[in-house]
């Protein structure tokens, strides 16, 4: 297994979400790897946790990365959060991202969880990326 591709995968996911017109329009460009200091917009998304496991075989090193993207909304209802979550899913599911290291073999949606949190709403979307070390 190689964990070496993880930074390249994260950068590509961040770039895909930041550069997607629907995501940008719905989030007001509030796409974060880490929350900035101070107040944030009432609707934003952030890259979240990741789990990785070996997917190497006789042809080379590879890994499967399961990672979360979380939509956070201060709204009383789920409508705006779900619209942004759908745009995130559309932007990443089946995406053909170019990585600075290695290559993305496949990107798939795994699951989502919507819940009420501290007077707002949160939708955690999980995706699976299969990557190979050899470009």
Phi and psi in degrees as a GROMACS rama.xvg file:
@    title "Ramachandran Plot"
@    xaxis  label "Phi"
@    yaxis  label "Psi"
@TYPE xy
-127.115  127.605  UNK-2
-93.2889  3.03853  UNK-3
-65.5645  -20.7394  UNK-4
-84.5606  -12.6765  UNK-5
-56.9871  -41.7991  UNK-6
-66.3762  -39.2084  UNK-7
-66.5804  -39.0455  UNK-8
-64.5981  -46.034  UNK-9
-60.6216  -43.8407  UNK-10
-63.0264  -39.6606  UNK-11
-68.3313  -39.9802  UNK-12
-64.9457  -46.1131  UNK-13
-59.3386  -44.686  UNK-14
-63.099  -41.0068  UNK-15
-64.3441  -43.0425  UNK-16
-71.6275  -42.444  UNK-17
-64.6674  -33.5829  UNK-18
-91.8377  -3.23668  UNK-19
-80.4791  127.281  UNK-20
-61.5105  -43.2915  UNK-21
-67.7405  -43.7346  UNK-22
-61.8006  -44.945  UNK-23
-62.9221  -42.5148  UNK-24
-65.4336  -42.2914  UNK-25
-76.4586  -32.6976  UNK-26
-95.8075  -6.82391  UNK-27
65.2972  24.8693  UNK-28
80.4751  9.10406  UNK-29
-85.8102  77.6153  UNK-30
-117.112  118.862  UNK-31
-123.451  142.284  UNK-32
-86.1535  -39.5852  UNK-33
-139.357  143.126  UNK-34
-64.5647  135.634  UNK-35
-74.6704  160.531  UNK-36
-67.9061  150.561  UNK-37
89.0227  -171.167  UNK-38
-69.6159  150.126  UNK-39
-118.068  167.453  UNK-40
-64.8345  157.973  UNK-41
-71.322  -10.9729  UNK-42
-140.148  119.427  UNK-43
-151.618  171.719  UNK-44
-133.061  152.779  UNK-45
-138.883  145.136  UNK-46
-74.5098  140.3  UNK-47
-120.324  -149.447  UNK-48
-67.1016  165.149  UNK-49
-144.223  142.89  UNK-50
-123.324  136.581  UNK-51
-129.42  146.71  UNK-52
-144.297  157.481  UNK-53
-64.6898  137.972  UNK-54
-137.393  26.8495  UNK-55
-69.7332  152.818  UNK-56
-144.546  -169.974  UNK-57
-66.8487  -14.8515  UNK-58
-87.8372  -14.6388  UNK-59
155.932  178.813  UNK-60
-80.358  142.873  UNK-61
-161.781  173.15  UNK-62
-153.685  159.192  UNK-63
-112.491  124.889  UNK-64
-114.14  118.728  UNK-65
-99.8375  124.617  UNK-66
-139.179  156.506  UNK-67
-109.874  146.507  UNK-68
-123.349  126.805  UNK-69
-113.385  128.307  UNK-70
-96.7769  128.676  UNK-71
-121.533  132.434  UNK-72
-134.922  140.596  UNK-73
-88.6887  -2.89127  UNK-74
-67.1709  155.283  UNK-75
-72.2242  -27.3516  UNK-76
-113.698  179.139  UNK-77
-94.2573  -8.1739  UNK-78
-55.5384  -52.2918  UNK-79
-68.1327  -37.3275  UNK-80
-65.6891  -41.1887  UNK-81
-68.8614  -35.3832  UNK-82
-62.9013  -44.4383  UNK-83
-67.3583  -40.97  UNK-84
-60.8021  -39.8358  UNK-85
-64.0158  -39.8282  UNK-86
-65.6461  -38.9442  UNK-87
-62.246  -46.8087  UNK-88
-60.8188  -43.7738  UNK-89
-62.5472  -38.2128  UNK-90
-70.4983  -32.4757  UNK-91
-102.204  -33.5741  UNK-92
-64.235  120.303  UNK-93
73.8591  9.53948  UNK-94
-60.8175  146.13  UNK-95
-110.052  79.7136  UNK-96
-86.9762  141.56  UNK-97
-92.6015  125.97  UNK-98
-102.572  147.284  UNK-99
-69.4692  -22.749  UNK-100
-139.607  134.592  UNK-101
71.6279  -163.709  UNK-102
-145.68  148.59  UNK-103
-84.8996  124.264  UNK-104
-88.0666  -43.2695  UNK-105
-159.478  141.805  UNK-106
-124.277  127.177  UNK-107
-137.381  149.992  UNK-108
-78.8281  136.297  UNK-109
-105.432  -53.8013  UNK-110
-168.296  169.099  UNK-111
-145.425  154.849  UNK-112
-137.656  122.251  UNK-113
-107.57  136.052  UNK-114
-154.726  160.673  UNK-115
-84.5827  136.098  UNK-116
-142.394  127.205  UNK-117
41.2375  49.5675  UNK-118
79.9639  0.13119  UNK-119
-125.256  -158.101  UNK-120
-133.604  150.332  UNK-121
-141.311  133.198  UNK-122
-123.91  118.265  UNK-123
-101.654  117.703  UNK-124
-106.537  132.078  UNK-125
-110.43  135.829  UNK-126
-125.416  156.322  UNK-127
-121.189  126.131  UNK-128
-116.287  127.313  UNK-129
-101.444  122.051  UNK-130
-124.452  150.586  UNK-131
-117.467  143.938  UNK-132
-67.1329  -37.7703  UNK-133
-80.9247  128.124  UNK-134
